[in-house]
Amino acid sequence: MGEMPGEFLEQWVESLERSGRSAHTVAAYRRALIHFTDWNRRAYDTAFDPAAIMPRDVRDWKAHQQTVEKAAPATINQRLVALSRFFAWAVDHDLAADDPTAEVAVLRLPARQPKGLPDRDLRKLLRAAKVSGSARDYAIIEILAGTGLRVGELLSLRVGDLELHERSGSVTVRQGKGGNFRAIPLTLDVRKALEGYLAGYANAVDPDAPLWAGLHGELSHRSSVLRILARVAQQAGIDAPGPHVLRHTFATRYLAANPDDLRGLAALLGHASLNTVMIYTEPGL
């Protein structure tokens, strides 16, 4: 892995962090820039200068990844997006006169169909969680499948983020992806599972307490949720789904019940663009 030349590149990374980009996205964009600047240095035997980059350079870099590195199309596209974001920033800061990525198209990918759990497997998973004896694990799986929460959003919940009533309820995501705030209604099954968990939770009356806790304190790592899903899936006799599979499950089930409500689904999932949820309308789901 090469080094990022020039303070302006570090400044760009800092601007990404300030804009609310996730740590995962920032790290991926950083790697992409390092990849391009390393290639540029080898190609020209000179230091990287944003003002000197031409569209031809970007096309050659793209071709190098395709033919020499044989990188996956999704990886190449992610790098191109990162480079485009960088040059938009560079132009804005007078480090380049124009954006050399504007004329370079991303690779066309096959239609991507998100996979959710079949209804039968979802029932098996929920039943295994119910009979496992862990009210917490059952509540976690119910809320993931019933709201489409991202795993980071799930783990950041506080007790006070829940509103549970006899005929209604909601969970509030106070800082989702991009810092967005949203409230998601809870079905009866999800409410019952949460009520069962809170009934035995020592901090259930403290609105500021973390919602999820175990023997060693607050659940704060994705790996904890993965272990729960793996354990319950083994008991259910199915392949272990990740949290994102349960998010897809919620989305596909929602659209099956509300086929024309893309806008509503986007709001529930915390997506700013309808284009992002269009994948759930592809045939074959």
Rosetta silent file (secondary structure, phi, psi, omega in degrees, C-alpha in Angstrom):
SEQUENCE: MGEMPGEFLEQWVESLERSGRSAHTVAAYRRALIHFTDWNRRAYDTAFDPAAIMPRDVRDWKAHQQTVEKAAPATINQRLVALSRFFAWAVDHDLAADDPTAEVAVLRLPARQPKGLPDRDLRKLLRAAKVSGSARDYAIIEILAGTGLRVGELLSLRVGDLELHERSGSVTVRQGKGGNFRAIPLTLDVRKALEGYLAGYANAVDPDAPLWAGLHGELSHRSSVLRILARVAQQAGIDAPGPHVLRHTFATRYLAANPDDLRGLAALLGHASLNTVMIYTEPGL
SCORE:     score description
SCORE:     0.000 S_00000001
   1 L     0.000  129.689 -179.164    0.000    0.000    0.000 S_00000001
   2 L   -79.898  179.411  177.157    1.417    3.364   -0.996 S_00000001
   3 L  -103.717  150.569 -179.835    1.396    6.604    0.940 S_00000001
   4 L   -80.621  112.010 -177.673   -0.943    9.483    0.263 S_00000001
   5 L   -79.185  135.437  172.844    1.201   12.295   -1.188 S_00000001
   6 L    89.142  137.995 -179.460    0.441   15.831   -0.222 S_00000001
   7 H   -63.642  -28.913 -175.815   -1.456   17.390    2.632 S_00000001
   8 H   -62.797  -28.528  178.715   -4.439   18.144    0.380 S_00000001
   9 H   -69.878  -40.329  175.270   -5.267   14.442    0.201 S_00000001
  10 H   -64.259  -36.810  178.195   -5.437   14.211    3.982 S_00000001
  11 H   -64.054  -37.263  177.610   -7.576   17.342    3.932 S_00000001
  12 H   -64.095  -44.864  178.442   -9.958   15.639    1.505 S_00000001
  13 H   -59.265  -42.618  178.590  -10.272   12.618    3.801 S_00000001
  14 H   -63.217  -36.164  179.050  -11.005   14.950    6.708 S_00000001
  15 H   -67.079  -35.014  175.656  -13.703   16.676    4.634 S_00000001
  16 H   -62.752  -44.043  179.903  -15.323   13.284    3.991 S_00000001
  17 H   -63.190  -41.719  179.925  -15.376   12.576    7.712 S_00000001
  18 H   -67.083  -27.450 -177.827  -16.894   15.981    8.462 S_00000001
  19 L   -79.371   -2.633  176.915  -19.609   15.413    5.838 S_00000001
  20 L    94.703    8.399  176.390  -20.908   12.406    7.750 S_00000001
  21 L   -62.749  144.625  179.583  -19.505    9.630    5.567 S_00000001
  22 L   -67.918  158.014  178.431  -19.228    6.329    7.407 S_00000001
  23 H   -60.194  -36.332  179.105  -15.804    5.123    8.530 S_00000001
  24 H   -62.962  -45.403 -179.978  -16.155    2.213    6.099 S_00000001
  25 H   -65.900  -44.147  179.637  -16.794    4.559    3.142 S_00000001
  26 H   -59.740  -43.645 -179.728  -13.971    6.911    4.102 S_00000001
  27 H   -64.321  -40.282  179.770  -11.536    4.002    4.348 S_00000001
  28 H   -66.015  -42.925  178.525  -12.645    2.638    0.960 S_00000001
  29 H   -64.674  -38.924  179.049  -12.302    6.063   -0.700 S_00000001
  30 H   -61.740  -46.230  179.193   -8.895    6.524    0.877 S_00000001
  31 H   -60.937  -39.406 -179.500   -7.708    3.171   -0.493 S_00000001
  32 H   -63.527  -42.857  179.162   -9.027    4.089   -3.938 S_00000001
  33 H   -64.732  -40.210  177.734   -7.087    7.373   -3.968 S_00000001
  34 H   -62.940  -40.763  178.807   -3.929    5.617   -2.874 S_00000001
  35 H   -59.936  -45.592 -178.921   -4.432    3.082   -5.646 S_00000001
  36 H   -67.242  -44.718 -177.271   -4.771    5.824   -8.267 S_00000001
  37 H   -67.633  -34.367  175.396   -1.854    7.923   -7.039 S_00000001
  38 H   -64.777  -44.871  178.037    0.401    4.842   -6.891 S_00000001
  39 H   -61.264  -43.393 -178.768   -0.570    3.929  -10.460 S_00000001
  40 H   -62.229  -40.036  179.956   -0.032    7.528  -11.579 S_00000001
  41 H   -65.968  -40.779  178.523    3.427    7.629  -10.023 S_00000001
  42 H   -67.670  -37.942 -177.221    4.445    4.389  -11.768 S_00000001
  43 H   -69.618  -36.300 -173.043    2.985    5.565  -15.090 S_00000001
  44 H  -114.738   -7.854 -178.075    4.676    8.984  -15.106 S_00000001
  45 L    52.550   43.486  179.510    7.548    8.564  -12.642 S_00000001
  46 L  -150.891  162.974 -179.542    6.528   11.821  -11.025 S_00000001
  47 L   -66.409  152.571 -179.072    4.639   13.076   -7.997 S_00000001
  48 L   -72.412  127.010  177.621    0.854   13.187   -8.162 S_00000001
  49 L  -129.744  111.022 -177.873   -0.517   16.580   -9.220 S_00000001
  50 H   -54.265  -35.410 -176.766   -4.340   16.866   -9.470 S_00000001
  51 H   -68.127  -19.797 -175.787   -4.048   19.705  -11.977 S_00000001
  52 H   -93.700   -8.395 -174.918   -2.084   17.498  -14.404 S_00000001
  53 L   -75.443  132.289  179.539   -4.528   14.567  -14.540 S_00000001
  54 L  -111.062  159.624  174.526   -6.321   14.103  -17.882 S_00000001
  55 H   -53.844  -34.128  177.876   -9.360   11.993  -18.802 S_00000001
  56 H   -58.593  -38.439  179.814   -6.922    9.736  -20.701 S_00000001
  57 H   -63.201  -43.561 -178.750   -5.187    8.965  -17.396 S_00000001
  58 H   -65.644  -40.795  177.816   -8.427    7.907  -15.765 S_00000001
  59 H   -64.268  -40.542  179.654   -9.324    5.710  -18.760 S_00000001
  60 H   -66.684  -39.562  177.761   -5.859    4.104  -18.711 S_00000001
  61 H   -63.223  -43.552  177.395   -6.121    3.486  -14.973 S_00000001
  62 H   -60.888  -45.745 -179.614   -9.532    1.889  -15.453 S_00000001
  63 H   -64.516  -38.184  178.083   -8.182   -0.311  -18.266 S_00000001
  64 H   -59.759  -42.231  179.428   -5.177   -1.315  -16.142 S_00000001
  65 H   -65.574  -37.754 -178.451   -7.518   -2.557  -13.421 S_00000001
  66 H   -72.125  -46.232 -169.902   -9.584   -4.510  -15.954 S_00000001
  67 H   -95.211  -35.521 -177.420   -6.812   -6.125  -18.003 S_00000001
  68 H   -93.022  -53.821 -178.626   -3.759   -6.311  -15.730 S_00000001
  69 H   -78.634  -25.377 -174.578   -5.183   -6.513  -12.228 S_00000001
  70 L    54.103   44.681  179.016   -8.410   -8.213  -13.335 S_00000001
  71 L   -70.870  153.460  178.841  -10.190   -6.398  -10.521 S_00000001
  72 L   -64.999  141.776  179.542  -13.890   -7.027   -9.941 S_00000001
  73 H   -53.890  -39.320 -179.968  -16.164   -4.572  -11.798 S_00000001
  74 H   -64.022  -36.225  177.795  -17.747   -3.460   -8.513 S_00000001
  75 H   -66.656  -44.591  178.751  -14.281   -2.664   -7.125 S_00000001
  76 H   -60.921  -44.081  179.993  -13.354   -0.657  -10.225 S_00000001
  77 H   -63.264  -40.811  178.965  -16.620    1.270  -10.039 S_00000001
  78 H   -62.186  -40.728  178.314  -16.120    2.045   -6.358 S_00000001
  79 H   -65.642  -39.571  178.164  -12.644    3.403   -7.123 S_00000001
  80 H   -64.064  -40.569  177.784  -13.994    5.519   -9.979 S_00000001
  81 H   -62.664  -43.674  179.334  -16.658    6.975   -7.694 S_00000001
  82 H   -60.607  -43.627  179.964  -14.002    7.772   -5.092 S_00000001
  83 H   -64.606  -38.512  177.304  -11.834    9.490   -7.695 S_00000001
  84 H   -62.523  -42.514  178.241  -14.841   11.475   -8.907 S_00000001
  85 H   -62.814  -40.407  179.829  -15.567   12.612   -5.338 S_00000001
  86 H   -63.042  -46.063 -175.990  -11.945   13.634   -4.911 S_00000001
  87 H   -71.627  -27.947  172.733  -11.834   15.719   -8.088 S_00000001
  88 H   -61.594  -41.292  177.597  -15.114   17.428   -7.249 S_00000001
  89 H   -68.535  -42.027 -177.792  -13.419   18.507   -4.019 S_00000001
  90 H   -63.412  -41.531  177.393  -10.163   19.380   -5.822 S_00000001
  91 H   -63.416  -42.199 -179.724  -11.950   21.623   -8.336 S_00000001
  92 H   -63.438  -27.460 -178.751  -13.830   23.311   -5.506 S_00000001
  93 L  -104.309   18.157  175.597  -10.504   24.017   -3.763 S_00000001
  94 L    59.130   30.355  175.466   -8.740   25.244   -6.934 S_00000001
  95 L   -93.924  -13.892  176.588   -6.398   22.243   -7.016 S_00000001
  96 L  -148.410  147.759 -177.805   -7.618   21.257  -10.494 S_00000001
  97 L   -78.153  -31.306 -179.865   -9.243   23.230  -13.291 S_00000001
  98 L  -151.246  175.102 -176.131  -11.735   20.514  -14.198 S_00000001
  99 L   -98.193  108.113 -177.682  -12.842   16.987  -13.346 S_00000001
 100 L   -73.645   -7.724  179.121  -11.036   14.385  -15.531 S_00000001
 101 L   -87.026  -11.371 -172.603  -13.420   11.648  -14.369 S_00000001
 102 L   -61.889  -29.509 -176.602  -16.489   13.286  -15.917 S_00000001
 103 L   -95.579    4.024 -176.016  -15.936   11.639  -19.304 S_00000001
 104 L  -109.561  116.400 -176.546  -15.170    8.151  -17.935 S_00000001
 105 L   -83.333  149.035  173.153  -18.167    5.880  -17.440 S_00000001
 106 L   -72.833  164.798  179.203  -18.421    3.252  -14.752 S_00000001
 107 L   -76.256  141.439  177.371  -18.706   -0.387  -15.790 S_00000001
 108 L   -77.641  127.831 -178.453  -22.161   -1.740  -16.429 S_00000001
 109 L  -106.982  153.998  174.099  -23.007   -4.433  -13.889 S_00000001
 110 L   -60.485  151.249  177.872  -25.586   -7.216  -14.075 S_00000001
 111 L   -54.336  129.589 -177.127  -28.875   -6.382  -12.354 S_00000001
 112 L   -99.491  119.320 -179.354  -28.348   -6.907   -8.642 S_00000001
 113 L  -106.572  111.474  179.906  -31.156   -8.641   -6.846 S_00000001
 114 L   -65.490  140.424 -177.419  -30.979   -8.344   -3.072 S_00000001
 115 L  -101.496  124.572  171.775  -31.673  -11.593   -1.313 S_00000001
 116 L  -108.725  168.634  178.090  -34.071  -11.780    1.570 S_00000001
 117 L   -71.656  136.852  169.529  -35.025  -14.820    3.589 S_00000001
 118 L   -59.838  151.892 -177.734  -37.847  -16.939    2.187 S_00000001
 119 H   -53.158  -40.946 -177.680  -40.936  -16.772    4.397 S_00000001
 120 H   -62.716  -43.756  179.619  -40.417  -20.343    5.560 S_00000001
 121 H   -67.883  -36.132  177.368  -36.834  -19.688    6.703 S_00000001
 122 H   -63.225  -42.899  177.961  -37.875  -16.469    8.427 S_00000001
 123 H   -62.417  -41.406  178.449  -40.550  -18.363   10.369 S_00000001
 124 H   -61.921  -43.213 -178.815  -37.996  -21.025   11.325 S_00000001
 125 H   -63.561  -46.934 -178.621  -35.535  -18.386   12.488 S_00000001
 126 H   -66.388  -38.122  179.454  -38.106  -16.524   14.581 S_00000001
 127 H   -65.785  -43.684  178.595  -39.449  -19.748   16.078 S_00000001
 128 H   -62.168  -39.579  177.841  -35.954  -20.916   17.052 S_00000001
 129 H   -65.167  -38.719 -178.839  -35.259  -17.521   18.629 S_00000001
 130 H   -64.708  -43.701 -176.110  -38.547  -17.690   20.531 S_00000001
 131 H   -85.543   -5.772 -178.893  -37.899  -21.146   21.993 S_00000001
 132 L   -67.987  -21.464 -179.140  -34.215  -20.457   22.714 S_00000001
 133 L    92.845   -4.816  179.266  -35.157  -18.830   25.989 S_00000001
 134 L  -100.860  103.985  179.155  -33.355  -15.559   25.207 S_00000001
 135 H   -63.371  -31.421  179.811  -35.891  -12.740   25.105 S_00000001
 136 H   -66.655  -48.661 -178.224  -33.120  -10.397   23.968 S_00000001
 137 H   -62.499  -40.543  178.829  -32.106  -12.497   20.959 S_00000001
 138 H   -62.516  -43.787  179.972  -35.736  -12.954   19.949 S_00000001
 139 H   -65.058  -38.995  179.575  -36.354   -9.188   20.193 S_00000001
 140 H   -62.474  -44.820 -178.158  -33.219   -8.407   18.149 S_00000001
 141 H   -70.114  -39.083  177.518  -34.262  -10.716   15.320 S_00000001
 142 H   -61.467  -44.457 -175.665  -37.864   -9.481   15.369 S_00000001
 143 H   -73.213  -33.960  176.226  -36.834   -5.825   15.168 S_00000001
 144 H   -64.828  -46.621 -178.282  -34.265   -6.432   12.411 S_00000001
 145 H   -75.118  -23.079 -174.960  -36.752   -8.349   10.283 S_00000001
 146 H   -99.500   -4.185 -179.444  -39.641   -6.045   11.169 S_00000001
 147 H  -132.559  -20.493 -176.733  -38.029   -2.642   10.644 S_00000001
 148 L    75.184   20.278  178.786  -35.092   -3.038    8.241 S_00000001
 149 L   -61.183  143.560  168.199  -32.693   -1.340   10.654 S_00000001
 150 L   -71.162  154.374 -176.285  -29.010   -1.347    9.786 S_00000001
 151 H   -63.687  -35.791  177.298  -26.958   -3.213   12.369 S_00000001
 152 H   -64.495  -37.910  177.133  -25.205    0.001   13.438 S_00000001
 153 H   -66.475  -40.426  177.652  -28.581    1.667   13.978 S_00000001
 154 H   -58.812  -47.706 -174.502  -29.762   -1.323   16.000 S_00000001
 155 H   -72.303  -20.062 -179.296  -26.734   -1.220   18.283 S_00000001
 156 L   -88.622   -3.097 -177.174  -26.980    2.536   18.877 S_00000001
 157 L   -65.250  144.287  172.175  -30.563    2.371   20.188 S_00000001
 158 E  -111.113  161.767 -179.943  -31.404    3.583   23.675 S_00000001
 159 H   -55.609  -40.984 -177.988  -34.367    2.496   25.758 S_00000001
 160 H   -69.459   -7.420  177.371  -35.978    5.890   25.229 S_00000001
 161 H   -79.608   -6.766  178.928  -35.926    5.389   21.461 S_00000001
 162 E   -99.001  139.216  169.455  -38.830    2.961   21.812 S_00000001
 163 E  -122.144  111.250 -176.221  -42.490    3.925   22.014 S_00000001
 164 E  -121.473  117.925  177.246  -44.563    0.886   22.939 S_00000001
 165 L  -128.283  171.273 -176.121  -48.330    1.051   23.322 S_00000001
 166 L   -62.419  -39.438 -175.629  -51.099   -1.518   23.179 S_00000001
 167 L  -113.689    1.292 -178.757  -52.158   -0.647   19.627 S_00000001
 168 L  -158.346  170.325  177.471  -49.138    1.160   18.242 S_00000001
 169 E   179.174  164.215  179.213  -45.443    1.706   18.648 S_00000001
 170 E  -156.268  160.309  171.476  -42.327    3.027   16.967 S_00000001
 171 E  -122.242  135.911 -178.505  -38.564    3.018   17.115 S_00000001
 172 E  -105.728  124.552  172.571  -36.620    6.230   16.495 S_00000001
 173 E   -95.846  109.999 -172.429  -33.279    6.215   14.702 S_00000001
 174 L   -82.887  -27.032  177.820  -31.689    9.445   15.853 S_00000001
 175 L  -147.324   84.034  177.785  -28.605    9.357   13.645 S_00000001
 176 L   -81.508 -163.983  179.858  -28.828    6.969   10.715 S_00000001
 177 H   -60.523  130.235 -177.409  -26.596    6.880    7.643 S_00000001
 178 H    78.420   10.672  179.105  -25.748   10.421    6.647 S_00000001
 179 H    77.792   14.519 -175.677  -26.953   11.663   10.055 S_00000001
 180 L   -77.714  147.370  178.815  -30.611   11.229    9.132 S_00000001
 181 L  -107.047  136.432  175.421  -33.399   10.994   11.720 S_00000001
 182 E  -156.038  155.276  175.758  -36.415    8.751   11.197 S_00000001
 183 E  -117.637  134.393 -175.802  -39.178    6.964   13.112 S_00000001
 184 E  -119.606  126.393  178.476  -40.285    3.474   12.081 S_00000001
 185 E   -67.499  149.914 -179.019  -43.625    1.974   13.127 S_00000001
 186 L  -111.490  133.867  175.772  -43.554   -1.363   14.945 S_00000001
 187 L   -73.088  169.056  179.460  -45.877   -4.261   14.239 S_00000001
 188 H   -59.315  -43.523 -178.365  -47.633   -6.099   17.042 S_00000001
 189 H   -61.177  -42.036  179.348  -45.169   -9.009   16.847 S_00000001
 190 H   -67.078  -42.917  179.624  -42.172   -6.696   17.189 S_00000001
 191 H   -60.653  -44.061 -179.809  -43.777   -4.788   20.060 S_00000001
 192 H   -62.527  -41.102  178.773  -44.557   -8.004   21.934 S_00000001
 193 H   -64.229  -41.704  178.517  -40.998   -9.242   21.510 S_00000001
 194 H   -67.220  -41.325  177.948  -39.589   -5.952   22.792 S_00000001
 195 H   -61.758  -40.370  178.430  -41.985   -5.869   25.722 S_00000001
 196 H   -63.710  -38.303  177.764  -40.952   -9.403   26.660 S_00000001
 197 H   -69.171  -47.231 -177.600  -37.293   -8.406   26.603 S_00000001
 198 H   -64.603  -27.562 -179.713  -37.774   -5.166   28.544 S_00000001
 199 H   -61.441  -26.850  179.315  -39.781   -6.980   31.210 S_00000001
 200 L  -111.834   13.645 -176.972  -36.574   -8.704   32.315 S_00000001
 201 L   -98.910  123.917 -173.269  -34.124   -5.892   31.554 S_00000001
 202 L   -62.199  -30.236 -176.237  -32.708   -4.150   34.618 S_00000001
 203 L  -101.332   22.049 -174.250  -32.346   -0.769   32.865 S_00000001
 204 L   -63.843  -21.057 -178.163  -35.754   -0.778   31.180 S_00000001
 205 L   -95.637   -1.464 -179.520  -36.886    2.372   33.037 S_00000001
 206 L  -100.188  106.983 -176.060  -33.805    4.421   32.118 S_00000001
 207 L   -63.207  -22.183 -178.550  -34.417    6.145   28.755 S_00000001
 208 L   -91.313   -4.753 -178.748  -30.707    6.856   28.332 S_00000001
 209 L   -73.246  147.080  174.375  -29.607    3.263   28.905 S_00000001
 210 E   -60.524  141.590 -176.949  -28.407    1.227   25.921 S_00000001
 211 L   -70.087  -35.614 -173.445  -31.246   -0.949   24.674 S_00000001
 212 L  -111.061  127.101  179.721  -29.158   -4.089   24.215 S_00000001
 213 E  -141.127  156.687  177.029  -27.025   -5.578   26.952 S_00000001
 214 E  -132.257 -161.108 -178.018  -25.467   -8.927   27.797 S_00000001
 215 L   -63.893  -28.081 -175.936  -23.479  -10.500   30.607 S_00000001
 216 L  -108.730   21.845  176.595  -20.544   -8.185   29.945 S_00000001
 217 E   105.171 -156.713 -173.806  -22.462   -4.961   29.437 S_00000001
 218 E   -61.937  138.029  170.411  -23.697   -3.090   26.393 S_00000001
 219 L   -80.359  119.977 -175.472  -23.793   -4.815   23.017 S_00000001
 220 L  -134.560   -1.051 -176.554  -21.855   -2.476   20.775 S_00000001
 221 L  -118.982  141.080  178.284  -20.176   -4.593   18.133 S_00000001
 222 H   -53.600  -35.700 -177.789  -21.550   -6.065   14.918 S_00000001
 223 H   -59.745  -30.756  178.218  -19.874   -9.359   15.807 S_00000001
 224 H   -64.043  -42.214  179.789  -22.265   -9.776   18.746 S_00000001
 225 H   -69.325  -39.194  178.527  -25.272   -9.658   16.418 S_00000001
 226 H   -61.789  -40.007  179.247  -23.583  -12.014   13.942 S_00000001
 227 H   -65.818  -39.891  178.059  -22.987  -14.550   16.716 S_00000001
 228 H   -61.241  -47.904 -178.532  -26.632  -14.327   17.806 S_00000001
 229 H   -64.168  -39.806  179.948  -27.864  -14.882   14.255 S_00000001
 230 H   -65.026  -42.143 -178.601  -25.433  -17.767   13.688 S_00000001
 231 H   -65.973  -45.968 -177.947  -26.469  -19.503   16.912 S_00000001
 232 H   -69.627  -38.507  179.115  -30.199  -19.150   16.305 S_00000001
 233 H   -63.602  -37.690  177.200  -29.900  -20.113   12.629 S_00000001
 234 H   -62.444  -41.932  177.542  -28.068  -23.293   13.617 S_00000001
 235 H   -64.555  -31.884 -178.402  -30.911  -24.138   15.981 S_00000001
 236 H   -82.514  -13.968 -178.860  -33.375  -23.413   13.166 S_00000001
 237 L    76.209   30.540  178.251  -31.496  -25.608   10.695 S_00000001
 238 L  -127.883  165.544  174.743  -30.939  -22.838    8.126 S_00000001
 239 L   -66.891  141.483 -176.732  -27.943  -20.919    6.798 S_00000001
 240 L   -68.936  122.950  175.148  -27.098  -18.001    9.043 S_00000001
 241 L   -85.642  146.079  171.410  -28.386  -14.697    7.614 S_00000001
 242 L   -81.956  167.608  178.174  -26.459  -11.504    8.170 S_00000001
 243 H   -56.518  -33.946 -177.797  -28.233   -8.381    9.472 S_00000001
 244 H   -70.881  -28.634  175.478  -28.365   -6.980    5.924 S_00000001
 245 H   -64.898  -38.750  177.869  -30.245  -10.064    4.725 S_00000001
 246 H   -68.739  -32.206  174.347  -32.910   -9.299    7.335 S_00000001
 247 H   -63.722  -44.754  176.105  -32.963   -5.696    6.062 S_00000001
 248 H   -63.131  -37.547  179.377  -33.596   -7.029    2.548 S_00000001
 249 H   -60.596  -45.840  177.498  -36.242   -9.359    3.968 S_00000001
 250 H   -59.156  -46.346 -175.518  -38.101   -6.419    5.484 S_00000001
 251 H   -63.618  -45.705 -177.945  -37.863   -4.442    2.223 S_00000001
 252 H   -68.452  -36.935  178.429  -39.109   -7.218   -0.043 S_00000001
 253 H   -68.829  -36.736  179.042  -41.962   -8.115    2.313 S_00000001
 254 H   -63.635  -46.201 -179.028  -42.939   -4.443    2.584 S_00000001
 255 H   -69.998  -28.884  175.657  -43.108   -4.009   -1.182 S_00000001
 256 H   -63.476  -35.925  179.399  -45.037   -7.260   -1.564 S_00000001
 257 H   -85.865  -25.553 -177.810  -47.694   -5.763    0.716 S_00000001
 258 L  -133.524   70.294 -168.428  -47.362   -2.196   -0.650 S_00000001
 259 L   -61.371  -21.644 -176.774  -46.207   -2.611   -4.272 S_00000001
 260 L  -105.186    7.224 -171.962  -46.461    1.054   -5.268 S_00000001
 261 L  -103.870   59.915  176.785  -44.970    2.620   -2.153 S_00000001
 262 H   -63.926  -37.345 -179.042  -41.289    3.067   -3.048 S_00000001
 263 H   -64.426  -42.023  178.202  -41.251    6.447   -1.349 S_00000001
 264 H   -64.023  -40.908  178.481  -42.557    4.956    1.884 S_00000001
 265 H   -64.093  -43.105  178.848  -39.973    2.161    1.757 S_00000001
 266 H   -58.666  -41.822  179.670  -37.148    4.642    1.143 S_00000001
 267 H   -64.645  -42.577 -178.549  -38.242    6.637    4.196 S_00000001
 268 H   -67.289  -36.971 -178.896  -38.405    3.534    6.403 S_00000001
 269 H   -82.161  -12.256 -179.379  -34.995    2.297    5.266 S_00000001
 270 L    81.282   30.942  177.181  -33.392    5.722    5.631 S_00000001
 271 L   -99.532  134.694  179.976  -32.535    6.196    1.945 S_00000001
 272 L   -79.088  -24.643 -175.026  -32.496    9.721    0.535 S_00000001
 273 L  -115.242  139.564  175.199  -32.967    8.548   -3.059 S_00000001
 274 H   -67.850  -25.839 -178.846  -35.719    6.426   -4.590 S_00000001
 275 H   -59.214  -32.879 -177.322  -33.133    4.998   -6.975 S_00000001
 276 H   -66.206  -33.921 -178.659  -31.590    3.054   -4.114 S_00000001
 277 H   -91.344   -1.414  178.459  -34.775    1.124   -3.403 S_00000001
 278 H   -63.303  -24.051 -179.260  -35.508    0.438   -7.071 S_00000001
 279 H   -60.598  -24.545 -178.315  -33.480   -2.785   -6.761 S_00000001
 280 H   -79.090   -5.881  178.235  -36.378   -4.273   -4.806 S_00000001
 281 H   -97.008   -2.664 -178.571  -38.648   -3.926   -7.847 S_00000001
 282 L   -66.647  145.871  179.633  -36.482   -6.120  -10.072 S_00000001
 283 L   -66.505  152.803  175.027  -38.141   -9.342  -11.246 S_00000001
 284 L    96.280    1.651  179.029  -37.264  -12.585   -9.627 S_00000001
 285 L   -74.929    0.000    0.000  -37.316  -11.457   -6.013 S_00000001
